[in-house]
């Protein structure tokens, strides 16, 4: 029986924004659809960057889309400003002048839309139903997807004759898909959009009619706007030729250039057929091609009309629109909440090595960093906890243990620049990054003195390094959290006021320093080892939270963290209890689970792992995974409230170099299927927006 679709359409909204900071705070905006927040971003670049949001909206309905500037300010004569160059909804570009601007300053009122959002407020676009056609995934049986609205988009068959204009521009293009989405491009003449197309794997001609002034030279621009890599698959666009009123230009002709990234006249290189990096192929067309008697070339069109791109569900990216990582996270009670308002959990893996003597993550001698990260994602992990040390950030520090024939992009890079590459790739693929201050000097495990600093690297240096990293990656939303310090233990205390040993007080100092330059990150605070109530794993004792919780300047960013290990790692008495492993649920609840169950804050199990060589360890891992996944009372059923997620975690470790636990990878760098089979039930089954 035919029905009308009332489903949801996955829609891609790109906000092209730039800004200037004030008082070390970047301008911030929220994206709203029909009055509901669907994402947010902090704009740290004076050059336009694309912030990409993927959201579900009601199909075939008109929607109100708003960009809300919410932190305008002036400090010491310095203005914090936000500018919006355009927004792109499912491939359809709208300029600020297509909107209205509701000022939220003292003057208030509604005015014509403009690029500069100087007075706080909402740039509001009334968008038609035709932009939100039902997709095959969401339309019910018998429904017909609505066609996307387009400006002079090439059409198929006899419809092509309906196009009007004195000039014909034909783009021959093909592409490769990623995440089920083909390469999409927009065609402009002198910077004004005249059409768009979606390229399949076979080369096709996309023809566009437009009116251009006679006897004048014109710029014809082919703008690739959805470059991405998803699960190791590159989405690429290849332009074979650009034909203007019968004259064909090859991409490598002298009149053709390629403007990488934003169309701003910067990063311009010689023309090329493959439009990597997003960017625009620019043809400087001679005025002789545009005469008052220009004959339009025959219009040839793709067999399938361009359709609205369907993007992977990820929000937002700031890598010129190419990335697929999501927006920033916050906390609500025990839950981590993404930029679309959904409860999510980080389920990842530790990739250690850069904190130690090699100053690079392990395994780069046997494979490329991209292949390693792709393999992590293929196993279902969505997060990498990436350890670093203050020593790694010493000026000019160079890594070792890298095969540059497998990692040519890392040749000549410092250790920090290797991190840049890893984090950039995480942004492209949708992985999340937790930066972990693992130790002060180079070496293995936590600081030998049990504290967060040493005489060589005092707290002031640690704070300096954290602030540098927070600023460096402020515009890359793949970095979602800072694990402020790894495994305080021994003499480390909680809340006793001794500045030399009080880790809770130090965590607040360090976290507030990070928030002063980057308010977007989650701040992860591990416990200590000892309290008046007893001893637990290094970094795992959170007894002090009961009477002295951590309090940062910016709320809803705190995540507590523990490390928890099996019997093979230590001889705690509970492992010898006659009821083991059934007693472990009570051990975990008493140690840290109560924080989640009482809805105080989220908890990240930042490290847990085992070689799985003993039956006790196998029982422990099975019980741990079930507990983290929400079975708190051990009855085999989830105790989570509807919509809630279980405990986040990062498994120790990916590479096999850990003597205590081994890794997800075996010594011959194959996946340990027994470990993955044990962990898999607790992996997050969803996308983080």
N, C-alpha and C positions, 0 to 999 in steps of 0.2 A: 504494500500500500504506500503510495507516495505521500510524503510528509514535508512540511516546511522546516528547514533547519533552524533550530534555536540554539545551536552549539556555540563553541568558542573558536575563534581564529587566532592562530599564533601569529603575532604581528611584531615586526621589527621597527623600532623607532630610534632614529639616530639624531642626537642633538649636537650640532657643531658649535662649540662654545670656546671662548677664551676669557681671560680675566687678569686682574692685577690684585696682589695680596696687600694686606695692611695688618700691622702688628703680628707678622709671621703667620697670619691665617688666610687661607685661600678662599675666594668666593665659592659659595655652595648653592646648589640648586636641587629642587625636588621635581620629579616628573609625575604629573597627576593625570589620570584619565577619569573623566566624569566625577571629579571631586575626590578620587581615591589615590593615595600615594602608591606608585608602582616602582619607584626607584629613586636614587639620589646619586650625586657625584660632587666631588670637590675639584675645582678647576685650577690647576696650578701652572698653566702655560699662558704666556702672552700671545702665542700663536694659536690659531684655531685648531682644536682637536675634536675628533668624533667620539662621542660617548654613546655607546650602543646599548639599547634596552630591548629585551625580548619578552613580550607579555602576551597573555591570553585576554582577548576582548570579545564581546558579543559579536557574532557574525552578522554581516549585512545590516548593520545599524550605524547611524551617525554617532560620533563621539566627540566630546570636548577634551582636547589635549592641552595641558598647561605646563609651561616651564616656570616654576616658582623660585625666584631669587629670595633667599631668606636670611642672609647675614651681611647686608650692606652696612658699611661703617666707614668712619674717617678717624684716623689716629695720627696725631702729630702732623697734620696736614697731608697725610697720605690716604688716598681714596682706595677702598676695596670695591672693585667694579667687576661686573659680569657683562659680557657681550655674547649675543646669540647671532651667528651668521645665518643659520638655516636649521630647519628640522626636516628629516626625511622619514616618511611613513610608508612602509612597504614599497620603497623605491620611488615614491612620489615626493618631490622636493617642495617645501613651502618656505617662503622668506618671512622675516619678521613683519614686513608690511602687509602680509596676508592675515595678520592677527590683530587683536586688540590688546592694549596694555593697561592692566588694572594696577595703578600705583598704590603702594601700601605705606607711603610716607605720610607725613602730617597733612600734606595737601590732598592726598587721596584722589579719587576720581578715575575715570576710564578715558583713555586717549587712543589714538591710532598706534598700531604696533610699530616698534622701533628696535634697532639692533642693541642699543645700550640700555640695560636695565638698571639705571642709576639710582632709583628710589625704592629698592625692594619692590616686590610685586609679582604679578603673574602675567606672562605672555600667553594669551589664550587663543587657540586655533579651533574653529568649528569645522570639523572634518566630515566629509560625506560618507554615507554607508558603502559606497562603491570601493573605498579603500580597504574594506575589511570583508573580503569574500570568504565564504566558508571553505575550508580546505578539505581534501578527501578524508583526513583523519578525524575531523570533527563534524562534518555534515552527515545528517541522517539519511537513510535510504531514500533515494528518489529526489533528493534536493539538488538544486543547481547552484554551483558556486557563482557568486557575483563577480563580474569582471572588474579588474582594478581600473581606477581612473588614470589616465595618462595624457600627456600633452603631445599630440602628433606622433603617438607611438605607431610603428609600422603595424599594419593589419594584414590579414591573410585574404587570399582569393579576390573576389570582385570588390571587397570593401576598400581595397587600396586606392581605387579611383576616387574615393570620397575625399582623400587628402588634397589640400590645396596649398599653393605656394609657388613662388617663381623659381626656387632652387630645390634640387634633389640631392640629398647626401646619403650615401650607401656605405654601411660598415660591414665588412666581411669579418666574421668572428666565430670562434669556437671556444670551448672551455672544458674544465673538469669540475665535477661536483664534490662537495664535502658535506657530510651530515644530511644528504638528500637534497641539498640546495645548489643549484647551478650558479655559475658566475653571472653577475648582473652589472650592467653598465648604463650610464646616462650620457646622452649626446647633447652638447651645448654648442651654440654659435655665439661668439663674442661674450661668453659667460652666461648666456641665457639658455635655459633648458628648452630643447625642442623635441625630445623623445627619450625613450629608454628601451632596453631589450635584455633578454635573458638567454645566454648562449649555452647550447647543448654541446655534445661531444663532436658532432659533425659541423663542418664549416658551413655557414649560411650567410646570406645577405640580408641585412636589416636596412630598409630604406625609409627615409624621412623627408617630408616636404616642409619647406619653411620659406618665408619672405625675407630676403636679405637685400640691403641697399645696393643698387647697381653701381658699377664703376668704382667700387671700393674693395680693398682687401679685407678679408675676414678671417678670424680664428675659428676653426672647427675643432672641438674638443671631445674626446672620448674618455669618459671618467669611470674608471673601475671602482666600485664602491662597496664590495662585500668580500674582499680578500680574507681568507682565514685558513687555518689548519686545524682540523678536528680529528682526534684519534689517529694522528699520523697521516691523514689524507689532506693534500693541499687542494684548495679551491683556486683555480687559476683561470685567467682570461688571456686569450691569444687573438690579436688583431692581425688579419691577413692583409687588409688594405682599407683605405678610406677613399671613396670615389665621390668627387664633388662636381656636379653638372657634367658628368662624363669623363672627367680627368681623374685618373687613378694615382693615388699616392701610396707608395710602400711605407711601412713604419720606419724604415731606415733612411728615407730620403732626406736630403739636406734641409728641406723646409719643415721637417718634423722633429719635435723634441718630446721629452718625457719629463713631466713635473711630478716627482715622487711625493707621496703623501698629499697634504692639502694643496689645492690649486692656488698657489700664492707667489709664483715666480721664484721660489727658492728650491734648492735641491733639484735643479734642472740638469738633465743629462741628455745625451744623444738619443734620438728616437729608437725604440725597439718594439718588437712584436709582442713579447711577453710582458704583461703589465703586473709584475710582482709588486709587493709593497703597497697595494692600492696606489692610485695616482692617476694622472691624466695625460693621454697622448694628445699633443697639440699640433695641429696642422696650420701653418701660416699660408693660407690659400691666396694665390695671386688675384688681384682685382680683375684681371682679364677673364676669370671664370664667372664673373657676375656682371652681365650686361643686361640692358633693358629687354633684350630679346632672348634671354637665356632659355634654352630648350631643356626641359626637364628630361633627365635620363629615364629610360623605362624603369618602372618600379618593380623590383623583385623583393620578395618578402620571405621570411622563414615560414616553413610549413606549419609551425606551431606558434601562435602569437605570443609575445612576451607576457608573462604572468607575474603576479606578485611573488617575490621571493619568500620562501619559508625558511627562517633562520633557526639554528639551534637555540634552545632556551637558555640564554646566558645574559647577564646584566651587570653593569655597563662596562664597556671597554674604552680605554683612552688611547689605544695604539692606532691612531688615525682610522678608527673604525674597523680594524682588522681583527682585533682580539675577540675572544669568546669567553673571557672570564667575567664573573658577575660583579655586583656592586658590593658596597661595604656592609658589614654585619653589625648587629647589636644584640643585646641580651634582654630578655623579659623573663624574670624569675629564673627557672632552671633551663630555659630554652635559649638556643642561639637562633636568631631570626634574620632572614636575608632581606635584601632591599625590596622584595615584593611582598614582605609581610608573612612569609612562610617559615615555619619551624624547620630547621635543618640540622644536620650534624656533620662535623668534619671527621672523616674516616680515612686516615692516611698512613704514611710510612715515614720513618726517619731515614734520611740519606746523609750519613755522617762522613767525616774525613776532612772537611775544610777547616775544622777547629784544631786539627792535629798537625803533625809534622809535614804532611804533604801539602796542606793548604788548598786542597781541592777535594770535592766529593769522590768517594771511592768508585772505581769501575771505569773511569774515563780512559784507562789504558787498554780496555778490551772492547769498548763500544762508544758510540757517540752519545753525548748528553741527551740529544733529542730522542734517539732510539730508547735509551734507558727510561726517560720520562714517559714516552709512549707506552712502554711495557708496564710501567706502574699504573697508568690509566687503564690499560687493557685488563689488568687484574681487578679493576673496580675501585682503586684508591682515588680519592678526589683531592688529597692534600699531601704536601711534603713538609715535614718539619726539617728545616735546614740549619744545622748547627754551625756556629761561627765562634771565633775567639777574638779577643782584642788584638792578639798577636797577628792574626790574619789580616787585620786592617792597618798594620804598620805600613808606612809609606813605601810604595814600590814593591810590596810583597808579591813574589811570583810563585805560582803553584808548581808542583812536580807531579809525576805519576799520570801524565796525560799523553796519549798517543795522538799527535797532531795530524797524522794521516787520517785518523777517524774523526777528529775534531778540528778541522782547519779553521773554523770560526774562532777558536780559542787561542790560536797561535799569537804569541806576543801579548796576551792579556794578563793583567794582574789578577790576583785571587778575587778581588772585589769585582773586577770586570767579568770574570767567569760567572759570579753570582748574577751580574746584570743579564748575561745571556740566558741563564737558567730561568730567571724571573720573567724576562721578555717572552720566552717560549711558553712558560706557564700561562701567561696572559693570552697567548694565541690559542692554547689548547683547552683552556677552562680549568686548569689545575689551580688549587689554592696553595699559598706559601705561608708557613709559620716560621719566622726568623727566631732562632734559639741562641741566646747568649750562653754557650755551653761551658766556657771556661775563660780565664784571663790570658794566661800564657798558652803556648802551643803544647799539646800533649793529649793524653787519653783520659776519658771520664771527667768527673767534676774537679773543681779546684781542690788541691790537696789539703788546704787549710779549712775547707768546709764553708768558706765565705764567698761572697760575690766579687771580691777584689783581692789584689795582692799588692805588695810594695812596689812592684814594677808597673802594675796597671791599677791605680787607685780608683775609687768610685767615680771621681771626677772624669777620669778618662773613659770609663764605661759609659757614663751619661753622655759625654761628648760623642762617642761612637754611636750610641743609640739614636741620638738626635740627628746625626748625619744620615744614618740609614732611613730614619723616618721621613726626612726631607727628600732623600734620594728617590725613594719609592712611593712618594705621596700620590703620584699620578698614575700608579699602576695598581689597580684594584685586585690583582691576583694576590698581592701581599695583604693578608687579612688580619694578621695577629703578630704580636711580639711576646715570646716566652722570655720574660725579663731576666731570669737566670736559672741555670740548670742545677738541680739537686743541692740546695743548701743543706748542710749536715754538720755533725760534730758540734763545734762551739756555736753554731748559728742558733739564735733564739727567736722567739716570736712575741713581740709586744712588751718587752721588759724595759724599753727606753734606753738601753745601752747602744749608743750610736754605732759602736764598733761591731756589734754582733746581731742587732735587732733586724732580722730580715724583713719583717712586716713593714717596719718604718722605712727601710731602704727601698722596698718595692714601691711604696707610695711616692718617695722622692723621684725614683727613676721613672715610674709610670707617668707622673705629672709632667716631668720634663719632656717625655715623648709626646704627650698630649698638647704641650705648648706649641709644637710644630706640626703635629699630625693628629687631629682629633678622631680619625676614622678607624684606627686599628682597635681590635680587641686586645686587651692586655692580660696576659696569662701569668698567674702568680702560683708558683709551686709552694709546697709546705716546707717543713724542716725535717729533722730526724727525731728529735727528742722533745718531749713535753712532760708536764707533771703527771700526765695520765699514762705515759709509757713511751715506747720506741717503735718506730715504723720505718719503712724504707726511706732512703735518702730522698729528700724532696717530697715525701708522701705524708708527713704528719701535719694534718690540718686541724688539730685539736684547738689551736688558738683562735680559730675563726668563731668558735662558740661565744667567746667573750670580747674579742677584739678583731672584727672583720676589717678587711682592706677597704679604703675609701679613696677613690680618685676624684680629681676635680670634675671630670666629665663622667656622668653616670651611664649605666647600661653598657659598659664596655668590659667589665671584669669577668674573667673566667678563672676559676681555681684549677690547679693541676696536681696530679699525683703520678708517681711511678710505682709500678706494682709488678713483682716478679714471682717465679715459681719456687718450689722446694729445692731445686738443684742450685739455686743462687744463694740461699741462706737457710739457717736452721731455726727459724722462728717456731715457737712451740705449737702454734695452731696447725702446723703441717703434720704434727704427730697426734693430733686429736683423734680418738676412735671414730668420730663421725665424719672425718675428712673424706671427700671434699664438700659434704653437705654443710659443714660449719662455715665455709668461706663466705657465704652470703652475709652472715652476721658480722664477720670480720670486716668485710668491705663496707657494710652499712655503718658500722661504728667508726671506721677510720675516715671515710669520705662520702659514702653514699647518702648519708643523712642530708648533706648540703643540697643534693638534687631532690631527694624525696620530700624535703621541707620547702622546696621551691625557692631556695635562697639565691642560688647562682648556678650556672652551668659548671660542669667539671669535665676537664680533658684528661684522659689517661695518656699522658704524653709519652710514656715508655712502658711497654710490656713485651715479653718475648721469651722464647724457649727453643732449645734444640730438639725438643720432643723425643728425647732419648730414654725417658723413664715413664712408667705408667702414672706415677704421681704428677709429673709435669703435664701429661696428656689430660688427666682429670682436671687439673688446675686450669688449663687453657679452655677446656670446654665449659667449665663453670664460669670463668671470667667473661667469655664471649656472651653467654646467656645473660649474665648480670648486666653487662654494659648495654645489652639490647633491651633491657627493661623488665627482665624476670627477677625482681628484687627479693621475692620470698621463696624462690626455688621450686615452685609448683608446676613449672613448665609452661606457664602462661604469662603474657605481658601484663605488667602492672601500670603501664603508661596510660595517662588520660588520652582521650580522643584528640588526635592532632599533634600530640607531643612526640618528640624524638628521644631516643635513649642517649647514652653518654658518648661523647666524641672521643676519638682515640687516634694515636699515631703509633704504629707497631715498630718495635726496635728489633731488627732494622732491615733495610733493603739488601745491602750487600752482605756477603758472607764473612766479612772481616771481624765481626764481633766474637771474641773468644768465649763469651758467656752464653750467647744465644744463637750464634750463627745468623743467618738472614733468610729473607723470603727467597733469595737466590742461593742455590747450592754452591759448593766449592767450584764446580765446573760451569757456573753461571746459567743454570737452568732453574726454572721456577720449582720451588718446593711445594708440590701439589697438596701434601698433607697439611702444611701450615695454611695454605690458602683455603682448603676445604674447611678447616676449623674456624677461620676468621670470617669467611664469606657471609654467614648469616647476619652479622652485625654491620656489614657495609651499608652505607647510605644509598638507598635506592631512589634517586631523584637528582634534580639539577638545582644548583644553588644560584639564585638570581642576584 
